[in-house]
Amino acid sequence: MRLFLAVELPEKIKEQLDEQLEKIKKEYPQFVWVSSENFHITIHFFGETNKVVEIKKKIKDIVWDQTNFFLYSFIPDVFVNHKLVVYLTFRRQKKIEELAERISTNFDSNSVSERKFIPHLTLARGRRSSKQQYFVLKKRLQKLDIDISFQVKRIVLFESILTGKRPVYKKIVSVPLIKD
């Protein structure tokens, strides 16, 4: 199983975000846009593993005292790896950063990243293009008015099932956070 731990956005927020992305989606139909049902913020990627029972237990043990918190969208942006990746960042929030750090340090996994955790939501992927097209996209993204905020009341362990162009995410367990 291919597993990851994430914050799932509430349904209402998914709908709001989808509406706010409508215009840019029309401008870039060649991109593969993440469907709103798959909107999430990855906290930790476990990769291929068959240790589901142990991972579920360990997550519950690690977050037993974690209080809920709010996330506020910041700015959409784009980065280049082998593709263009359009994403939405969120304002720095100490509680999610600490949560990501706790999870990361408690799992002996070669998937632990050396990079600092930055909460973000992937919106789309597209083919690499010229520098000029990249800068045009970056400028258009900066003009987007994306404004979402929500309370994180639980984290979810998902299985990622790769099927053709788009993955399917299956909830394994939802772990509630303590009311603040």
matplotlib code that plots the C-alpha trace (Angstrom):
import matplotlib.pyplot as plt

x = [0.0, 1.1, 0.3, 0.4, -0.9, -2.8, -5.2, -8.4, -10.2, -13.8, -16.3, -17.5, -13.9, -13.2, -16.2, -15.1, -11.6, -12.9, -15.0, -12.1, -9.9, -12.5, -11.0, -7.4, -8.6, -10.1, -6.9, -4.8, -7.0, -3.8, -2.9, -4.0, -6.0, -6.4, -10.1, -11.6, -12.4, -8.6, -7.7, -5.5, -2.3, 0.2, 1.8, 3.9, 4.4, 5.1, 5.5, 5.0, 4.4, 2.5, 2.7, -0.7, -1.7, 1.6, 1.4, -2.2, -1.4, 1.8, 0.0, -2.7, 0.0, 1.9, -1.1, -3.0, -2.5, -2.6, -5.1, -7.0, -5.9, -6.9, -5.2, -5.4, -4.5, -1.7, -0.7, -0.9, 2.5, 4.3, 7.6, 9.4, 10.7, 10.2, 6.8, 5.2, 3.4, 0.8, 0.1, -1.5, 0.6, -0.8, 0.3, 2.8, 1.0, 3.1, 0.8, 0.9, 4.7, 5.1, 2.7, 4.7, 7.9, 6.5, 5.3, 8.5, 10.8, 8.8, 8.9, 12.0, 11.4, 13.7, 10.8, 11.6, 12.6, 15.5, 13.5, 11.4, 7.7, 5.7, 1.9, 0.7, -2.0, -1.1, -3.6, -2.3, 0.5, 1.5, 4.3, 7.4, 7.3, 9.5, 10.7, 8.3, 5.3, 6.5, 6.6, 3.2, 1.7, 3.4, 2.1, -1.5, -1.3, -0.3, -3.4, -5.7, -7.8, -7.9, -9.1, -9.9, -9.6, -10.8, -10.3, -8.4, -10.2, -8.7, -5.9, -6.4, -4.2, -4.8, -3.9, -3.0, -4.1, -2.5, -4.9, -3.9, -3.9, -5.3, -4.8, -7.7, -7.4, -8.9, -9.3, -7.7, -8.3, -9.3, -7.7, -9.5, -7.6, -8.5, -10.7, -8.7]
y = [0.0, 3.5, 5.7, 9.3, 11.3, 14.5, 17.3, 16.8, 20.0, 20.3, 19.8, 23.4, 24.7, 22.3, 23.8, 27.4, 26.7, 25.0, 28.0, 30.4, 28.3, 28.3, 31.1, 29.9, 26.3, 27.7, 29.6, 26.4, 23.5, 21.5, 21.2, 18.2, 19.8, 18.0, 17.2, 18.9, 15.5, 14.9, 18.3, 17.7, 19.0, 16.2, 16.1, 13.0, 10.5, 6.9, 5.4, 1.7, -0.2, -3.1, -1.8, -0.2, -1.4, -0.2, 3.2, 3.8, 3.0, 5.1, 8.1, 7.9, 7.6, 10.6, 13.0, 12.1, 15.6, 17.5, 20.4, 21.5, 24.6, 26.9, 27.1, 30.3, 30.3, 32.5, 32.6, 30.3, 29.8, 27.4, 25.5, 23.5, 20.0, 17.6, 19.3, 22.6, 22.2, 24.8, 24.9, 27.0, 27.8, 28.5, 31.0, 29.7, 27.9, 26.6, 23.7, 22.1, 22.5, 20.9, 18.1, 17.4, 17.4, 15.0, 12.6, 12.8, 12.2, 9.3, 7.2, 5.4, 5.9, 6.7, 8.9, 11.5, 14.7, 16.9, 19.9, 22.1, 21.3, 23.9, 23.4, 23.5, 22.1, 20.9, 22.3, 21.2, 19.8, 20.7, 20.2, 22.3, 25.3, 28.2, 30.7, 33.3, 31.0, 30.2, 33.9, 34.6, 31.7, 33.0, 36.5, 35.2, 33.1, 36.2, 38.0, 35.2, 36.0, 32.7, 33.1, 30.1, 29.3, 26.3, 24.6, 21.4, 19.0, 15.7, 14.2, 11.3, 8.4, 7.8, 5.0, 6.4, 4.0, 4.9, 4.5, 6.0, 9.8, 10.5, 8.7, 7.6, 8.3, 5.9, 6.8, 4.3, 6.1, 9.5, 10.7, 13.5, 16.3, 17.7, 20.8, 23.9]
z = [0.0, -0.8, 2.3, 3.3, 6.2, 5.4, 6.3, 4.3, 3.4, 4.5, 1.6, 1.7, 1.4, -1.5, -3.3, -2.6, -3.8, -6.9, -7.7, -7.1, -9.5, -12.3, -14.4, -14.3, -15.2, -18.3, -19.2, -18.7, -19.9, -20.9, -17.2, -15.2, -12.4, -9.1, -8.7, -5.6, -4.0, -3.8, -2.3, 0.7, 2.5, 2.9, 6.3, 5.7, 2.9, 4.0, 0.6, -0.2, 3.0, 4.4, 8.1, 8.1, 11.6, 13.2, 11.4, 12.5, 16.1, 16.1, 14.6, 17.3, 20.0, 18.6, 18.2, 21.3, 22.7, 19.5, 19.5, 16.5, 14.6, 11.7, 8.3, 6.2, 2.5, 1.4, -2.3, -5.3, -6.9, -9.3, -9.2, -11.7, -11.3, -14.2, -14.7, -13.7, -10.4, -9.4, -5.6, -2.9, 0.2, 3.6, 6.3, 8.7, 11.5, 14.4, 15.3, 11.8, 11.6, 15.1, 14.1, 10.9, 12.8, 15.4, 12.8, 10.8, 13.7, 15.0, 11.8, 10.8, 7.1, 4.3, 3.1, 5.8, 4.0, 4.9, 3.7, 6.1, 6.1, 4.2, 4.2, 0.6, -1.6, -5.1, -7.6, -11.0, -13.0, -16.5, -19.0, -18.7, -21.0, -21.9, -19.3, -20.8, -20.4, -16.8, -15.9, -17.5, -15.4, -12.3, -12.8, -13.5, -10.3, -8.3, -9.5, -8.4, -5.4, -3.4, 0.1, 2.1, 5.8, 7.9, 11.2, 11.1, 13.4, 12.3, 10.2, 7.8, 6.8, 3.1, 0.7, -2.7, -5.5, -8.8, -11.7, -15.0, -15.0, -11.6, -8.3, -6.1, -2.4, 0.0, 3.7, 6.0, 9.3, 10.5, 13.7, 15.6, 17.2, 20.7, 20.7, 21.5]

ax = plt.figure().add_subplot(projection="3d")
ax.plot(x, y, z, "-o")
ax.set_aspect("equal")
plt.show()
